[in-house]
Amino acid sequence: MTSIIFMGTPEFSVPVLEGLINHGYEIKAVVTQPDKKVGRKQKITKSPAKIAAEKHDLPVFQPIKLSGSEEMKQLIDMHADLIVTAAYGQFLPTKFLNSVKIAAVNVHGSLLPKYRGGAPIQYSLINGDQETGITIMEMVKKMDAGDIYAQEALKIEPEDNAGTLFEKLSYLGRDLLLKTLPSIIDGSIKKTPQDPEQVVFSPNITKEQEKITVKMTAREANNMIRALNPDPGAYMMIEGKRFKVWQAEVAQETTELNPGCLIANKGRFAIAFANKSVLNLLVVQPSDKKRMEIKSFLNGQGSKFKPGEEIVDQ
């Protein structure tokens, strides 16, 4: 039986782990990020990968930093055949990568060499891409730079957001990994080096990027909203307060009103953006409120705003 050290943290990693278990691979350990405080009450929360591992009574390792840790020494001493990672969230030292008998394999949520880094799915939405996909790749010390074992593309639908793409890609990644692993194990697979001229990076989303500004077009704003749903959410500033937008749509019409002005608040809540573009807000969350459909907002706070009024802070 081929033995694997599995490394993953978010929901994206769970179908991959479950797929390996269901196909008879021996999971020697699951390595995931430490439990963290979540929400207003700062409740200590386990990662989805840890929850899945505990369901199957698998050993769990949670080093704050893998490099140089006691946990890494224990993992190296397991002499596993493979390391498989799926959105683990830390760099893996070369010593650890070289400790396995066959290969260290990564399930990455983009069509490499496009979108190396920690937020490939979000950047595919931010940039308005028509497709994304999964890459099964060999791990090396340099971030997402290893040779490619296999790839499969996935169309991005207009209604997709980061949450729906993460889910779709997690299952695509599971299936492609399970299809590819046998030829990695028997050595028959042909690897393809990445073209360095085509490399695009996707660094983690910053706090500054969460803000929607009226310098954006409606399409750019909508792409950001989709990219940051369900976490952490994109917002605009209205009356000096954060106003989160969870779902929107680009209107077909154009406007002569200045960016940031309210166009309509009867039956819809439409705001002017750059290049005369218009964005209809569909699901929102005013400061200190729960998220709500726009109809509920218009029946309450939204009724006070007047069409033509500049409501979005610059």
Secondary structure, DSSP 8 states (H G I E B T S, - for coil): --EEEEEE-STTHHHHHHHHHHTT-EEEEEE----EEETTTTEEE--HHHHHHHHTT--EE--SS-TT-HHHHHHHTT--SEEEEES--S---HHHHTTSSSEEEEEESS-TTEEESS-HHHHHHHTT-SEEEEEEEE--SSTT-S-EEEEEEEE--TT--HHHHHHHHHHHHHHHHHHHHHHHHTT----B---GGG-EE-----TGGGB--TTSBHHHHHHHHHHTTTTT-EEEEETTEEEEEEEEEE-S----S-TTBEEE-SSSEEEE-BTT-EEEEEEEEETTS--EEHHHHHHTGGGG--TT-B-B--
